[in-house]
Amino acid sequence: MLLEHPRILWLLLVVPLMIIVFIARQRRQRHQMEEFATNPMLHRLQPDVSRRRPIIKLALLCVGVAMLIVAWANPRMGSSVAEGEQSGIDMAVCIDVSNSMLAQDMKPNRMARSKQVVQNLMSQLGGDRISLVVFAGRAFIEMPLTNDYSATKMFLDQIGTDLISEQGTAIGDAIEKGMATLGYTENSDDGEPEWEPNKSRAIVIISDGENHEDDAIDAAKEAAKEGIMVCTIGIGSPQGSQIPIEDRSGKIIDWRKDSEGNVVTTHLNEEMLRDIAKAGNGIYAHAGNGNAAVEEVVKQLSTLESQKFGASQYTAYKSQYQYPLAVALLCLLLEVFIFERRNPRINIGKMIRRQK
């Protein structure tokens, strides 16, 4: 059995916390009652009090909460091994990792928001293959082309502004590296590309658009010439933001400054990103708080032609969340209808004796 969201199981720590709170509450109530009267007297004053029912209610509540968390994690089981044709597009995602991506005009910062955009993008992909390219003053391939989204998420988690020491924003170099992950190479003998251009390849650039290193527009034109669509997603705000310097605990201790000692303010260059997308026959979208940018880009990518990647075997998984969810609802329903005190009007023993 596999879990789609295994990290959610950390929430199971709530269950022992509930037990600890219950025990502390019971001890406090018992001490308060002992100050009022002795145990025999308390039993006579409260004949309908039950010691077992609160424990039963707690057990049902704990099981119900635990099963809700397990259902949220979405357990899946492989029902069969299937074989079929895989088809889709090839896409290179280029992520800006320059220091300007630490600006906090998008919460918690531009870098974290960029990762969220990539995750939202992958959640809407089908059988498409994806590669990751990171860039600052230069670019390099973080992950080659694959349709293993689990591996992609692991590589994505490792991306940060400390990957490249050379600062800058070389979008043109990122486009070239993205083309390389899609299979574009030049023959050293005649200078002609060793691939056949088609309409099933794309490059998605996620950046604040502050390009300082190369001619990104010419690179986008070259990509479009080879049949590669280039789309851009803007991260940040045109109004700009300062770049914080944080300690190990995440506390801001200073702001980045230029060589003259002035605090650096980084701005989203939407005009540059629009020009790159236009040159690459794609679209530009701004990553706001929602998923509108991802939806716009996915809609644009859907105009590309799918290509077949060949036959492959895969395990067909089925979600099993409905079973723990049913157990959770049953436990929570029983917990509601079980009272902590016995109802003197409903005495099963007396009912049986009357029938006799």
N, C-alpha and C positions, 0 to 999 in steps of 0.2 A: 504493500500500500504506500502511495506517495501523497504528499501534501502539497497543494498548490502554493499555499502561503505558510510555510513552516514557522516563520518568525512570530506569527500570531500566537503560537503556543506559549510564548513568554507570559501571556495574559493569564495562564493557568496559575501563576503565583498569587492571583487574587483569592483562590480557593483556600489555601492555608491561612491567608490573612483574615478571611471571614471566620475561620474556625477559632483563631486567636482572639478576635474581637468577641465572639460568642462566649468563649470560656471566661474572658475577663468580665464580661457583662454579667454572667451567671454568678461568678464569685462575688462581685460587688453587691448584687441583689441578695445573695445568701447572707453576707455579713450585715447588711442593713436589716434583714428580717430577724437575725439572731439577736440583734440589739433590742428588738421589739418584744420578742417572746421566745420561749423554748420550742424545740422541735415538736414535742407532743401537742403543745398548745397551738402551734401554727397549723398542724394537721387538722385539728378540730375546727379552727377558724376558717381554714381554706380546704374543705373536703373535695372540691372540684379541681384542685391543682394537680397537674400531671408532670412528673419528671421526665417521662419518656417522650412525650409529644414534642417538646421543643427540640430534642435531639433528632427526632424523626424529621421534623420540619427543616432543621439545619442540613441534614443529610440529603434530603430531596433538593433543597436549594443549591447546595454545593454541586451535586450531580447535574442539575439543570444548567447551572452557569458553565460548568466544565464542558458539557455537551454542546452548548451554544458556541463556545470558543472553538471546539473541534470542528463544528459545522462551518464556522467562519473560515477556518483554515482550508476547507474544501478537500477532504480526503478523496483520493482517486485510486482506482484499481484498473489494471490492464485486463480487458476482457478477451482480447485476441491479438494475434500478430497479423497485420494486414500488409498487403503489397499494392502499390499503386504509383501512378505517375505524379511527380512533383512539378509544379509549375508556378511561376511568379515573376518578379522582377529582381534585379540585382541593385542594391542601394548601398552607397558609402555615406556614412554619417560622419561629418567633420566637426569636431567640438573644439571651441576656443578654450585654451587653458592658460591664457596670459593672466598676469596679476590683476588686470582690470576686471576680471570675472569674479573677484572677491568683493566688488562693490555691492552694497546692500540696498540698492534701489528696487530690487526684487527680492522678496523674503524667501528664505533666510539670506541668500546672496545669489548672484548671477550663476555661479558654478552649480549650486544645488538645483536651481531652477532648470538649468540646461540638462542635467541628468534626468529630472522629472519629465522633461519634454521627450527625451529619448525613450524612456520607459512607456510613456503614453503612446508614442509612435509605434513601438514594438507591439503593444497590446492590440493595435488595429491591423497588424500585418497578418497575412495568411501563410502561404508557403514561400514567401519572399526570402531572399538571402540578404544578409546585412554584414557590413564591415565597419570598423571604427578607426577613425584617424583623429589624432590630437595635434594641435598646432599652437605655437606662440610665435617666437622669432623664426622658427622653422617648424616643419611638420614631420611626423613619422607615423607609421602604421601601428596602431595599438592592437588590432585584431583583424585577421584576414577574413575573407568572405565566408559566411557560414549561415545555416538556417537553425543552428542550435541557440535558441534565445536564452536558455539557462546559462550557457557559457558567456553569452553576450552581457548578461546582467552582472556576472562576476567580474568581467573586465571593466564594465562601466563603474562598478563600485570602487575600483582602484584608481580611477581618473581623478586628478587634482591639479592644482596650479603648480605643484612642485615637480611635475614630470619633466618639464623642459626649463632649464636654467636660462637659456637665451630668450630674453624678453622681446616682445613685438607682436604683430598680428599678421602672419604671412598667409593670407587667404589663398593667394595664387599657388603657393607651394602645397597647401592643403588640397586644393582641387587636383593638382598633378598626382599627389599620393593617392587620392580617392580614385582617380582614373586607373592607377596601377593596381589597386585592389580589385577593380572590376575587370582586369585582364588586359589593360592597354599597355603595350610595350612597343618599342621601336627597334626594328632590325638594325643592327650596327653596320650592316653592309650597304644597304640602299636607303636607309632612313625611313622606310615605309612601315606602317604599323602592322603587327602580326595578328590582327584580329579583324573581324567583320563587324562594322557598325550596325547596330540594330536599335529598335525603339523600346528596349526593355531595361535600360540602365538609367540610374539617377544618382545625383549627389545632393545631399542635404547639409547645408552649412548652418551651424548654430553659433552665433557670435554677436558681439556688440558692434561689429563693423568698423572698428578703428584700425583700418589697414595701413600699415606703415612700411611694409617690407618689399612688396612687389606689385606687379600689375595684375590684380585679380580679375579685372574685366576681360583682359585678353585671354587669361586662362579659362574663364567661363565660355568665351567664344570658341576656343579650341575644343572644349568639351562638347559644346553643342554641335560643332562641326563633325565630331565623331559619333553623334547620335545620343549623347548623354545629356539628360535634363538636369539643370542646376537650380535648386530651390534654396532659399535662405530664410532663416528664422531669427528675428532680432531679439536679443536679450538685453534688458536694461531700459532706461528712460532717456529721452532726448534732453531733458533738463540736466542730467548728469548727477554724479555722486562721487564722493571721496572714497578712497581705497583704504580700508582699515588694516592695521597691523595688530594681530591678536597673539596672546600668549597661549600656552598649552591648554589652559582651561577655557579658552574661547573669549576671554575678556579683552576688549580693545584697549591697547596701551599706547597707540600712536597712529598717525596717518602717513601714508607714503608721500614722499616729497621728491621733487626733481633735483637736478644737479645744483640748482641755485637755492635750494632750501624751501621752495614754495610747495604747498600742499597740492597734490595732483588731483584734478577732477576729470573723471572719465565720462564721456557722453555716448549714447547710442547713435551711431551714424546710419540712420535709415536710408538716406540717399544713396550711400555706397552699396548697401545690401540690395536695394531696389535695382540699381544699375547692374549688379552682378547677376541677379535673377533674370533680368531682362535679356542680358547677353547670353545667358544659358538657357533661354526658352522656358524658364520656370516662373515661379511666383515668389513674392516676398510676403511674409506674415509676421506679425509681432506677437511674441509670447506673453500674453497678459496673465491674469490670474486663472483663467479657465483653460479649456482645451480647444478653443476656437482655432488657434494657429495650427495645431496638429491636424484638426479636421480639414482645414483648407489645404494643407500640404498633401494629406492623404487623398483628398478629392482630385488634386492635380496629378498625383502619381497614378491614380486609377485610369488616367487617359493613356498610359503606356501599355504597350502590348506585352502580354505574358509570354514567357519562354518556358520550354520544358527542360527540366533538369535531369530527366531520366527516371527509371523505376527505382524504388527503394522500399525496404521493409521498415515498418514502424509499428509500435504497440499502440493500439487504440485504447485510450483511457476513458473511463466513465466516472463522472462525479458521483460520490456517495454521500454528499452532505445531508441528504434528506433523512437518512437513518439517525444520525446523532441529533438532528434537529427535532425529529419526532420524539425521541427519548427526552430531550430537553423540555419540550412543550408539555409532555405528560408529567414529568417530575414537577415542573413549576405549577401546573394545574392542580396536582395533588397537594402541593404545599399550601396553596391558597385555601383549599377546602378542609384542611386539617387544622383544628383550633388548638391552641396551647392548653386550654382548660377543658375538662370533661363537661359534657352537657348533662346535668342531673335529670333532665326530662327524657333523655335517650339512654336507657340502661338496658343493655341486651340481656343481662342475666334475669332481670325482673320480667322482661317480655317473654322469655322462655318459660319461666315458672308459671306465668299467667296462662300460657297456652296449655300447660299440663293440667 
